[in-house]
Amino acid sequence: MKKLTKEDSDKIAKLLSTTIEKFIFSKISKKEIRDIDITIVLDYEKGLDVDISIELIPYESSKIEPEIVKEAINLAYKELDQHIQHLDAPP
């Protein structure tokens, strides 16, 4: 895997964040969510290590299934794998 630049890391973080937001808001109305906090940590010490966490804070009247967060994270990791394969592909 090629060494990632700061720009590559920023693009990856943006891609993952956008993927997560689109997925969550396709499943839950924005009106049901008081706040959403997406944290993406990229560590490139021994290869690429990515940690994603999502905190959804619904309004009291809203019921959000916890599985949605897990599904969003899984989708983001799949998107990351595809993006990395694209970066590693020969020009």
Secondary structure, 3 states (H helix, E strand, C coil): CCCCCHHHHHHHHHHHHHHHHHHHHHHCCHHHEEEEEEEEEEECCCCCEEEEEEEEEECCCCCCCCHHHHHHHHHHHHHHHHHHHHHHCCC
